[in-house]
Structures are given as structure tokens and as C-alpha cells.
Amino acid sequence: MARSGTMCGRGHAAGVERTYLGEMAVFWFLLISLVVVVAAVTLAVVGSGDGSQHTAGGGLGDAPPDVLDEPLPPDRPVGRADVDGLRLAVGVRGYRMRQVDDVLDRLGAELAERDARIAELESALAGAQAAAMGRADFFEQTQEGSDGR
């Protein structure tokens, strides 16, 4: 029996050695695969220039800016559709404060201008109504004076 126990010990050692060699083969395969993938991605990024955009490193071109030049029409008053269609660019920490301030200043100025125009028209309407009432009173007095003769 001692001999058969010795045989099992040798067989077990050979199995452990095969397992170790198998694990090393998988490790090297994964390591080489990782190096190949990293190299391929690096080459794709560095060599992605198509020649139309000349960059210093020959890599990716600059992204187009997401800043609107004039989000509201400069040549006419702002309408409801302009405000509904307004999209402000998002910066690193939210909306770009300068762009939002410009839009709000413009909207505030146009609302103040419209309020002043509405007040002017209401004043003119009240004056016209007063004048019309004065004429009506004048005609009533004239008619009363002519009837009382």
C-alpha cells in the first residue's frame, strides 16, 4: 500500500504542475490581448485625423463650440415662438451665465418697452374716451338748451 500512496502523490504533483502551467498560459494570453487592444485604441485615436482638420498631434480635431452667437433675433421684437425655441448652451457647471444674463436683459428691456407702450396707448385711449364723453355731454347740454327755448 505504501507504493500506491506514493504513486498518488506523484500524480497529484503532476496535476498541480499542469494547472499552474495552464494558469500561466491564460495569464500570458490575457496580457498579450490587453496590450494589443490598448495599442489598437491608441493608434485609432492618434491616427484618426482625416487630413481635413490639421491638428498638432494628428489626432482628433477640435469639437465645434456649443455657444450660440445670437439666440434671439436682433432685428425684431422677441415673440413667444422665439422664447419657446430658445436653447441655451450648457457649460461645465450648468448654463453659461453670460449668455443667460444677456437673454434675460434683452427680454427685460423688451418687456419694459412694451409696458411703456401699453401705458401710453391706455393713456391715449382714456383721453379719447374723456374727449368723447365731453362731446356727448356738450351735445346733451346743447340739445337741452335748444329744447328749453
PEQUILIN-V978639 format. One record per residue. N is the residue number from 1. OMEGA is omega in whole degrees, -180 to 180 (NA if undefined). D_CENTER is the distance of its C-alpha to the mean C-alpha in Angstrom with 1 decimal. Layout:
<<N OMEGA D_CENTER> <N OMEGA D_CENTER>>
//
This chain:
<<1 -179 80.5> <2 -180 79.6> <3 -179 79.1> <4 177 76.7> <5 179 74.7> <6 179 74.5> <7 179 73.3> <8 180 70.4> <9 179 69.4> <10 178 69.3> <11 179 67.3> <12 179 64.8> <13 179 64.3> <14 178 63.8> <15 178 61.1> <16 180 59.3> <17 177 59.5> <18 179 58.1> <19 179 55.2> <20 179 54.5> <21 178 54.6> <22 178 52.3> <23 179 49.8> <24 179 49.9> <25 178 49.5> <26 179 46.3> <27 -179 45.0> <28 177 45.7> <29 180 44.2> <30 179 40.9> <31 180 40.9> <32 178 41.5> <33 179 38.8> <34 179 36.2> <35 180 37.2> <36 -179 37.0> <37 179 33.5> <38 179 32.2> <39 -180 34.0> <40 179 32.5> <41 179 28.9> <42 179 29.6> <43 179 31.2> <44 -179 28.4> <45 -177 25.8> <46 -177 28.2> <47 -175 29.7> <48 179 26.6> <49 -179 26.6> <50 178 27.7> <51 -179 29.3> <52 177 26.9> <53 -178 24.9> <54 177 27.3> <55 -176 26.1> <56 -177 28.5> <57 -178 28.9> <58 -177 28.6> <59 -178 25.7> <60 178 22.1> <61 179 20.7> <62 177 18.0> <63 179 14.4> <64 -179 13.3> <65 180 11.4> <66 -180 7.8> <67 177 9.4> <68 179 10.7> <69 -179 14.4> <70 -176 15.3> <71 179 12.9> <72 -178 16.2> <73 -177 19.5> <74 -172 21.9> <75 180 25.0> <76 178 25.2> <77 -179 24.5> <78 178 21.2> <79 -180 21.7> <80 -180 20.4> <81 178 18.8> <82 -180 16.9> <83 179 15.5> <84 -178 14.8> <85 -177 12.9> <86 176 10.9> <87 -179 7.1> <88 -178 6.2> <89 180 4.5> <90 178 4.4> <91 -178 7.9> <92 -177 10.5> <93 179 11.6> <94 180 8.8> <95 179 7.8> <96 -172 9.9> <97 -178 13.2> <98 -179 14.8> <99 179 12.4> <100 178 12.5> <101 179 16.2> <102 -180 16.8> <103 -179 15.4> <104 177 17.4> <105 180 20.4> <106 179 20.5> <107 179 20.3> <108 179 23.0> <109 -180 25.2> <110 177 25.1> <111 178 25.9> <112 178 28.7> <113 179 30.0> <114 178 30.1> <115 178 31.8> <116 179 34.4> <117 178 35.0> <118 179 35.5> <119 178 37.9> <120 -180 39.8> <121 177 40.1> <122 177 41.3> <123 178 43.8> <124 179 45.1> <125 179 45.4> <126 177 47.3> <127 179 49.6> <128 178 50.2> <129 178 50.9> <130 178 53.3> <131 179 55.0> <132 178 55.4> <133 178 56.8> <134 178 59.1> <135 180 60.4> <136 178 60.9> <137 180 62.9> <138 180 64.8> <139 178 65.7> <140 179 66.7> <141 180 68.9> <142 -180 70.3> <143 178 71.1> <144 180 72.7> <145 -179 74.8> <146 179 76.0> <147 -175 76.8> <148 -178 78.8> <149 NA 81.1>>
//
